[in-house]
Amino acid sequence: MTGRKPISNEPVRSEGGEPVLGLPLDRAEDILPEDLIQGGEIIVLLLKPSPWYILLGCLGHLLFIIGCTAVAYLAANDFLYGFFTQSEALAAGLLALLGRLTWQTLDWYFQLYVLTDRRIVTRSGILRRYLFETQLKNLQHTYMLQSLRERVCRLGTIALATAGTSAPESFWLMVARPAAVHRKIIQSINRCNHH
């Protein structure tokens, strides 16, 4: 990718005219693996999940840890005959919370979503890497999904399916301004199919 600066033909904008939040395209060469973008390919969108993904993606686990910590704290002196103290219960709970948030932050860091003028790419995975890529002409269905927590935070998930499958094969999780992002994907697919 040396000497080539991927740029967007047109910025994505929301209904209010504000640019869609994404990673700056002028940093694309620093963010993307060297072999991910093909020669002459133009990057249209370069995204990650919203930072809210770090909290929302593990919210159930965090609440479970908090609940277990509260039970352990209350039971420490009364029922367990000094097996551990209340301060040790709190320390263990905080350590578990920190560990889960750290793992979720790493998961967020390794998520990367790329739309070019030819392909769509999803990269993720901490220990085991996942890479989904397909030509835009192969995409048959795209869906925008919004859970309650995503709607509250104005986020959404984009589901992608190719011609050979009935179920989505890849997801762009908890992206900001999902309607505008989804619209841009549809526009790129239509533009690719008319060339």
C-alpha positions as CSV (number, residue, x, y, z in Angstrom):
1,M,0.0,0.0,0.0
2,T,3.0,2.2,0.0
3,G,2.6,5.4,-2.0
4,R,-1.2,5.0,-2.4
5,K,-3.5,6.9,-0.2
6,P,-7.0,5.4,-0.1
7,I,-9.7,8.1,-0.2
8,S,-13.4,8.3,-0.3
9,N,-15.3,9.6,-3.3
10,E,-17.9,11.3,-1.0
11,P,-18.3,11.5,2.7
12,V,-21.1,9.7,4.4
13,R,-23.5,12.1,6.0
14,S,-26.5,11.6,8.3
15,E,-29.9,13.2,7.8
16,G,-28.7,16.2,9.8
17,G,-25.7,16.7,7.4
18,E,-23.1,15.7,9.9
19,P,-20.4,13.2,8.8
20,V,-20.8,9.6,9.9
21,L,-18.4,8.8,12.7
22,G,-15.6,6.5,11.4
23,L,-11.9,6.2,11.3
24,P,-10.1,8.9,9.3
25,L,-9.3,7.7,5.9
26,D,-6.0,9.5,5.8
27,R,-4.9,7.0,8.6
28,A,-6.0,4.0,6.6
29,E,-2.5,2.9,5.7
30,D,-1.6,2.8,9.4
31,I,-4.7,0.9,10.5
32,L,-5.2,-1.7,7.7
33,P,-3.0,-4.7,7.1
34,E,-0.9,-4.2,4.0
35,D,-2.5,-7.0,2.0
36,L,-6.1,-6.1,2.8
37,I,-6.7,-3.5,0.1
38,Q,-6.1,-4.4,-3.5
39,G,-4.4,-2.2,-6.0
40,G,-6.5,0.7,-7.2
41,E,-9.3,0.0,-4.7
42,I,-10.9,3.0,-3.1
43,I,-11.9,2.9,0.6
44,V,-15.4,4.3,1.0
45,L,-15.9,3.5,4.7
46,L,-13.5,2.5,7.4
47,L,-15.3,1.8,10.7
48,K,-15.1,0.2,14.1
49,P,-17.9,-0.5,16.5
50,S,-18.9,2.5,18.7
51,P,-16.9,2.7,21.9
52,W,-20.2,1.9,23.6
53,Y,-19.6,-1.7,22.4
54,I,-17.1,-2.1,25.2
55,L,-19.7,-1.6,27.8
56,L,-22.9,-2.9,26.0
57,G,-21.2,-6.0,24.6
58,C,-20.5,-7.4,28.0
59,L,-23.3,-5.8,30.1
60,G,-24.8,-9.1,31.0
61,H,-21.5,-10.5,32.3
62,L,-20.8,-7.3,34.2
63,L,-24.2,-7.4,36.0
64,F,-23.6,-11.1,36.8
65,I,-20.2,-10.3,38.3
66,I,-21.6,-7.4,40.3
67,G,-24.4,-9.7,41.6
68,C,-22.0,-12.4,42.6
69,T,-19.7,-9.9,44.3
70,A,-22.7,-8.5,46.3
71,V,-23.7,-12.0,47.4
72,A,-20.1,-12.9,48.4
73,Y,-19.7,-9.6,50.2
74,L,-22.9,-10.1,52.3
75,A,-22.1,-13.7,53.0
76,A,-18.4,-13.4,53.7
77,N,-18.6,-13.1,57.5
78,D,-22.0,-14.5,58.2
79,F,-22.3,-17.8,56.4
80,L,-18.8,-18.9,55.3
81,Y,-17.1,-18.9,58.7
82,G,-14.3,-16.6,57.7
83,F,-13.4,-18.4,54.5
84,F,-12.8,-15.0,53.0
85,T,-13.4,-11.4,54.1
86,Q,-15.6,-8.8,52.7
87,S,-12.6,-6.8,51.4
88,E,-11.4,-10.0,49.6
89,A,-14.8,-10.4,48.1
90,L,-14.8,-6.9,46.8
91,A,-11.2,-7.2,45.5
92,A,-12.1,-10.4,43.6
93,G,-15.2,-8.8,42.1
94,L,-13.3,-5.7,41.0
95,L,-10.6,-7.9,39.5
96,A,-13.2,-9.9,37.6
97,L,-14.9,-6.7,36.3
98,L,-11.5,-5.3,35.2
99,G,-10.6,-8.6,33.4
100,R,-14.0,-8.7,31.6
101,L,-13.7,-5.1,30.5
102,T,-10.1,-5.6,29.3
103,W,-11.2,-8.6,27.2
104,Q,-14.1,-6.6,25.7
105,T,-11.8,-3.6,24.9
106,L,-9.4,-6.0,23.1
107,D,-12.3,-7.4,21.2
108,W,-13.4,-3.8,20.2
109,Y,-9.8,-3.0,19.2
110,F,-9.5,-5.9,16.7
111,Q,-12.9,-5.2,15.1
112,L,-12.6,-3.4,11.8
113,Y,-15.2,-2.9,9.0
114,V,-14.1,-1.8,5.5
115,L,-16.3,-0.8,2.5
116,T,-14.4,-0.2,-0.7
117,D,-15.7,0.5,-4.2
118,R,-15.4,-3.3,-4.9
119,R,-15.6,-5.3,-1.7
120,I,-16.9,-5.4,1.9
121,V,-14.6,-6.7,4.6
122,T,-15.1,-7.6,8.3
123,R,-12.1,-8.4,10.5
124,S,-12.3,-9.4,14.1
125,G,-10.9,-11.9,16.7
126,I,-8.5,-11.7,19.5
127,L,-7.0,-15.2,19.8
128,R,-8.6,-16.7,16.7
129,R,-8.8,-14.2,13.8
130,Y,-11.9,-13.9,11.6
131,L,-11.9,-12.3,8.2
132,F,-15.0,-12.1,6.0
133,E,-14.7,-10.5,2.6
134,T,-16.8,-10.6,-0.5
135,Q,-17.3,-8.6,-3.7
136,L,-20.1,-6.1,-3.6
137,K,-21.8,-7.8,-6.5
138,N,-22.1,-11.0,-4.4
139,L,-24.0,-9.3,-1.6
140,Q,-27.7,-10.2,-1.9
141,H,-29.1,-9.0,1.4
142,T,-28.2,-6.4,4.0
143,Y,-30.2,-5.8,7.2
144,M,-30.0,-3.1,9.8
145,L,-30.8,-4.5,13.3
146,Q,-31.3,-2.5,16.5
147,S,-31.7,-4.0,19.9
148,L,-33.2,-1.9,22.7
149,R,-29.8,-1.0,24.1
150,E,-28.6,-0.1,20.7
151,R,-31.6,2.2,20.1
152,V,-31.0,3.9,23.4
153,C,-27.4,4.7,22.4
154,R,-28.3,5.4,18.7
155,L,-26.4,2.5,17.4
156,G,-27.2,-0.4,15.1
157,T,-25.8,-3.6,13.7
158,I,-25.6,-4.3,9.9
159,A,-26.0,-7.9,8.8
160,L,-24.6,-9.0,5.5
161,A,-25.5,-12.1,3.4
162,T,-24.2,-13.3,0.0
163,A,-26.2,-15.0,-2.7
164,G,-25.3,-18.5,-1.6
165,T,-26.8,-18.2,1.9
166,S,-30.1,-17.5,3.5
167,A,-28.6,-16.3,6.8
168,P,-26.2,-13.4,7.4
169,E,-22.6,-14.4,7.2
170,S,-21.1,-11.3,8.8
171,F,-22.1,-8.4,11.1
172,W,-20.9,-4.9,11.6
173,L,-21.7,-4.6,15.3
174,M,-23.0,-1.5,17.1
175,V,-21.9,1.1,14.5
176,A,-22.8,4.7,15.0
177,R,-25.4,6.3,12.7
178,P,-26.4,2.8,11.4
179,A,-29.1,4.1,8.9
180,A,-26.5,6.3,7.1
181,V,-23.9,3.5,7.1
182,H,-26.5,1.0,5.8
183,R,-27.6,3.5,3.1
184,K,-24.0,3.9,2.0
185,I,-23.5,0.2,1.7
186,I,-26.6,-0.1,-0.5
187,Q,-25.5,2.8,-2.7
188,S,-22.1,1.2,-3.2
189,I,-23.7,-2.1,-4.1
190,N,-26.0,-0.4,-6.6
191,R,-23.1,1.6,-8.1
192,C,-21.0,-1.6,-8.4
193,N,-23.9,-3.5,-10.1
194,H,-24.4,-0.8,-12.7
195,H,-20.8,-0.8,-13.9
